[in-house]
Amino acid sequence: MLQTPKRARRQTMWDGVEQVLDDNSTIIAKNKEFLNSVQDFETTKQACKAKFQLADNTPKGKVEVKDKTSDALITSLKSASASLCVFAHKTNNTELETKMDIPPSHWTNTRDTVLVDEAQTIIDQVDANATALTDHGFTADNITQLKTRLANYSTALAERLGSTSEGSSGRETAEQLAAKTDDILVHEIDRYAQQVEESEPEFYKAYTNARTIKNLGIRHKKKEEKTAAAKTADAKKTEAAATAVKK
């Protein structure tokens, strides 16, 4: 599961709180509404985790498929445009030559529906000059392959856009569940725990410790000990100051 540092820290805090609550279920069971809040917290927490996993994982495989079909399509488009460009040059078709004189870098910067539109434009030119292009090395099989690759890319693109929408929807729901989980902690469980601070001090201490979100990504360096030379220098300064005072 892909996580941001903030999400990871919050999830760690939730897990720690859940463990403390489970370990002290006897205390919690004495208060019916406290128990209900704990059950709501655990249920919402699990639902939130599942939604985040869905949002994170839904698009991944389809992105890879789209990228592969994009690469294949671009390979065919480079070949087609090159063949059309040579054909146009030899037949003095300046307008077509200008249109088909496309640098390879152009395709790597073209995305999604724009690539589909430009591919269709080239296919139209290929179909219009199919017989002549055979003599230039771009055969009927190449034309069929180009059209197939465009169809494959269009399908992958549609699936990718659809899964992105699903992932975004799932993420919004996950964020809402995360907010609900925190709300249960802040407005219910924190207050119930406060009720038993005096009667159950060990539970209260463990709970408040678990509620602290720790930034595990930060490591503070220990202060370096002074070297022997530095200590000697400090001693000399102290001695000199004492001598000056005496004088």
N, C-alpha and C positions, 0 to 999 in steps of 0.2 A: 504494500500500500504506500503510495506516495504521500508524504506529509511535509508541511511547512514546519519550521522549528516551533512556532507558536502552537500549532495543532498538536505536535508531539508532546510539548510540555503540558498542555491542558489534558491530553489523554492520560499521561503519566499521573497527573494529579487525581483525575477521576478514578483511575485504577487503584491508587493508594487509598482514597477515601472509601471505595467499595470494599477493599480488604479489611479496613478498620471496622466498617459497619457490619460486615459478615462475622468478624471475630467477636463482636459485642452484640450479637443478635438477641441474647437473653435480656440485656438492658433495654434494647429498643422495643422488644415485644411487650414491655410493661405499659407502653403508650401506644394505643391503637393507631392514632393519626400519625405518630412518628413512624411507625412501621409502614403505613400506607405511603408516606412520603419517600421512604427508602426504596420501596418496591417501584414507585413511579420513577425515581432517579435511575435505578438499575435498568428498567425497561427502556426508558428514553435514551440512556447512554448507549445501549446495545443497538437500538434502531439508528441512532446517529452514526455510529461506527459503520454499520452496514451501508448507509446512504453514501458516506464518504468513499467507501470502497467502490461502490457502483459508479460514482462520479469520476473517480480517478482511473478506473480500469476500462470503462466502456469504450472510449475512443481509440485506445492504444493500438489494437490489432488492425483496425480499419485504416488508421493513418499509415501503417506499414504497407497495406495492400494498395492504397491510393498512391503512395510514393513509387511503388514498383510499376504500377500501370502508367504512371506519369513518365517515368524513365523510358519505358518501352515506346510510348507514344512519341516522345520527343526524338528518339532515335529515328523513327520512321519519318517524322516531319523534317528532320535535317536532310535525310536522303531525298525526300520528295522535293523540297524547296531547291536543293542543289541541282537536281535533274531538270526541274522547270527553269531554273536560272540559265543553265547551259543551253537548253533548248531555245529559250527566248533570245539569248545572245546570238545564236547561230541563225535564227530566222529574223533577226533585226526587229524583234518585238520589244522595243525599249520600255514600254509601260509595264509589261509583264516581268521583264528582267529587273526593273527597279523594285517591283513589289516582292519578288522572290529572292532578292539579294539580302538575305537575313543572316546576320552574324550568329554563330552558335551560342554566344552568351545571352542572346535575346531569350532563348527558350528557358534557360535556367531562372530567369527573372519573371517569367510569365506564369500565372497561377490560376487554378480553378476554372471558372466559367469563361474567362478571357482566353485561356488556352483552348478550351472547347471551340469557341467561336473562330479563333485563328486556324485551328486544325480543319474546321469545316470549310473555311475559305480555300485552303490549299487543296482539300479533297475536290472541291468544285473545279479547280483549275486542272487537277490531275485527270478527272473524268472527261473534261473538255478536250484534253490533249493526250488521251490514253494511247492511241495508236502510235503517235509520233514519239512518245516517251519510251516506248519499248526499245527503240533504236538507241536510246540514251541510257539504257540499263535499268530503267524503272518499269518493271513488267506488270502484267495483270496480277501475278501473285503478290507483288509488292503493294499494289493498290488494295487488294483484298486484306492484306495484313494491316495496312494503315487504317482501314475502316474498322477492322476488328479491334485494333488497339484503342481507337477513339471510343468505341462502344464500351470497352472494358473500363476505360478511364472515367467515362461519364457515369457508369454504374457505381464505381468505387467512390467517385466524388459525391454522388447523391447519398450513398450510405454514410459517408464520412460526415456530411453536413447534418444528416439526420441524427447520428450518434452524438455529435457535438451538442445538438439541441437537447438530447436526452441527458447528456452529462451535465449540462448547465442547469437543467431542471432539477436533476438529482442533487447537485451541489447546493442549490438554493434551499431545498428541503433539508439537507444536512445542516446547513447554517442555522436554519430555524430550530431544528432539534437540538443543536449545540446550545443555542440561546435558552431553550426551554430547560435543558439539563442544568445549566448554570443557575437559572432562575429557581429551580427546585432546591439547589444547594443553598443559595444566598437567602431566600425568603422563607424556607421551611426547615431544612435539616440543620443549618447553622444555628437557628433559633432554638430548635428542640435540643440540640447539643448543649447550648448555653444553659438551658433549664437544669441540666444535671451536672453542671460544672462542680458544684459543691458535693453532691452525693456520689458522683462517679468521676473523681478527678483524673484517674489514669486513662479512662476512656476519652475524657474531654481533651486531655493533653495529646493523646495519640491522634485524635480527630483533627485538632487544630494544626498539628504538625503535617498531617497528610494534605490539608487544605492549602498549604503553601506551594505555589508554583515556582519551582527552582529552575533557573537558567543553567541547564547542564552543559551548554556550549561554551560557557566562560570559565576560564581557568586563570586564577590569580597567581602570579609568581611570588614565591617567598622572598622576603627581603634578604639580600645577600649579606652574609656575615663579613665583618670588616677583616681585612687582611692583617697579618702581623705588623706589617709596616705602618698601616693606618692606625692601628692601636698604639704603636710606639710613638707616632707623631702626635696623637691625642694626649698621650701621657706627658710628653715634653711640653705641650701647650699648657696643660694643667699645672705642671711644675713651675713653668715660667710665670704663670699668672700668680701662683702662690708666692713666689719669690718677690714679685713686684709689689704685692700687698704688704709683705713684711718690711720692705724698704720704705 
